[in-house]
Amino acid sequence: WCQQHGIAFWMAGEPDASTVHFPSLVERGPLRVAVDTQGLAPTVSRWLRQRIEQVLPDGLGAVLRLTQKRRHSIDERLPTPHQRRSFWYRLLEGQSVHRAALDSEDRIASDMDEILQSCAIHAPQGQVFLVGAGPGDPDLLTVKALRLLGQADVVLYDRLVAQPILDLVRSDAECIHVGKARANHSVPQEMINQMLVDYAKSGKTVVRLKGGDPFIFGRGGEEIETLAENGVGFQVVPGITAASGCAAYAGIPLTHRQYAQSVRFVTGHLKNNTANLPWHELIHEEQTLVFYMGLVGLPIICRELMAHGMRADMPVALVSKGTTPEQNTVTGTLADITERVGEAGVCPPTLVIVGEVVTLRDRLNWL
Ligand SMILES: C[S@@+](CC[C@H](N)C(=O)[O-])C[C@H]1O[C@@H](n2cnc3c(N)ncnc32)[C@H](O)[C@@H]1O
């Protein structure tokens, strides 16, 4: 009937017979993103729509509506493409777009004016995003980290950042490897700090990409201190730290009501190979210890824990290259883990987990 009368129609599950298709829509105010597989794969449309929903902040609609009203004044005050680009990135990456869904229009307008003002004055200053890249699996990046990798002009990254994550960086961004192997900083820390300041002051959006979480054994605090001293704007984007990633992928819950009420992250980087940790504080019933950078010092760590009263048959796991396709987990006890690790020939980076929770791996290993 529809055909005979020239009326467009859609039939469920019959893409070829239908004359119209309805795309999945994601809307944020005036912004509309349509996903259409011409009726062939509605599940793919839904999957993609969900991904787009996650990436677009709820407040984006309110922000866009306001910029629509002020378009002429924005163009007038920001005559160069560079200024306009900076304005948009700063607006979209700032806090206001995330708050905007709840904020009044006056509040959004005042945030926008502030950014407009700073971009209108001579060369606008860039920003630094200190971003945690997680332990290796790119699927463990946060949504915010992923978005920033697509926007950065410059990315300064550490050795531990996995290649599949670097592949997500905007293709024309400048990517600089600033090293950091054990005791081998390819670029000294002070120079990294200064580079961040210089790039930001030249108006660039800079991502400082660090393995795991930037605030856990990552010297992230030092880097942003220099930025604060130099009046450079920054944001910190947390990442999944190696302890969480490795424990999850090795099937070892770090706390468990029956086995451990607390967990302690400890550096295993022993200065001059001496046992310089407060060992007596580490010996606690029902506590899990996680040693970062503990491969070289493993024999000393085991020896000192036993010397300070931990039982020799305390379970230990060493996770190498956690959350990557090359993950390898060796288990044993304080008494024999060093020998087992030697036999297994594991590669760094590695994480050492000490505690009763390690025994749960026998039942919970899922990888
Ligand atoms: C300088 S620390 C940086 C830690 C990082 N900021 C974090 O939150 O995971 C480097 C140490 O983290 C641990 N590590 C990082 N990624 C790892 C991985 N994928 N597997 C095992 N250990 C890892 C290792 O102990 C490595 O020596």
PDBQT file of the ligand as one rigid body, heavy atoms in Angstrom, charges set to zero:
ROOT
HETATM    1  C1  LIG A 401      58.222   4.261  38.284  1.00  0.00    +0.000 C 
HETATM    2  S1  LIG A 401      56.989   3.117  38.735  1.00  0.00    +0.000 S 
HETATM    3  C2  LIG A 401      55.598   3.890  38.036  1.00  0.00    +0.000 C 
HETATM    4  C3  LIG A 401      54.313   3.371  38.572  1.00  0.00    +0.000 C 
HETATM    5  C4  LIG A 401      53.099   3.953  37.891  1.00  0.00    +0.000 C 
HETATM    6  N1  LIG A 401      52.999   5.354  38.112  1.00  0.00    +0.000 N 
HETATM    7  C5  LIG A 401      51.811   3.255  38.323  1.00  0.00    +0.000 C 
HETATM    8  O1  LIG A 401      50.952   3.885  38.959  1.00  0.00    +0.000 OA
HETATM    9  O2  LIG A 401      51.664   2.069  38.017  1.00  0.00    +0.000 OA
HETATM   10  C6  LIG A 401      57.306   1.797  37.640  1.00  0.00    +0.000 C 
HETATM   11  C7  LIG A 401      56.963   0.465  38.256  1.00  0.00    +0.000 C 
HETATM   12  O3  LIG A 401      55.571   0.202  38.150  1.00  0.00    +0.000 OA
HETATM   13  C8  LIG A 401      55.366  -1.183  38.020  1.00  0.00    +0.000 C 
HETATM   14  N2  LIG A 401      54.674  -1.444  36.754  1.00  0.00    +0.000 N 
HETATM   15  C9  LIG A 401      54.238  -0.532  35.873  1.00  0.00    +0.000 A 
HETATM   16  N3  LIG A 401      53.585  -1.119  34.849  1.00  0.00    +0.000 NA
HETATM   17  C10 LIG A 401      53.607  -2.450  35.106  1.00  0.00    +0.000 A 
HETATM   18  C11 LIG A 401      53.103  -3.593  34.415  1.00  0.00    +0.000 A 
HETATM   19  N4  LIG A 401      52.436  -3.477  33.284  1.00  0.00    +0.000 N 
HETATM   20  N5  LIG A 401      53.314  -4.800  34.970  1.00  0.00    +0.000 NA
HETATM   21  C12 LIG A 401      53.975  -4.943  36.132  1.00  0.00    +0.000 A 
HETATM   22  N6  LIG A 401      54.464  -3.888  36.811  1.00  0.00    +0.000 NA
HETATM   23  C13 LIG A 401      54.292  -2.663  36.316  1.00  0.00    +0.000 A 
HETATM   24  C14 LIG A 401      56.729  -1.846  38.024  1.00  0.00    +0.000 C 
HETATM   25  O4  LIG A 401      57.001  -2.213  39.347  1.00  0.00    +0.000 OA
HETATM   26  C15 LIG A 401      57.605  -0.705  37.561  1.00  0.00    +0.000 C 
HETATM   27  O5  LIG A 401      58.939  -0.909  37.977  1.00  0.00    +0.000 OA
ENDROOT
TORSDOF 0
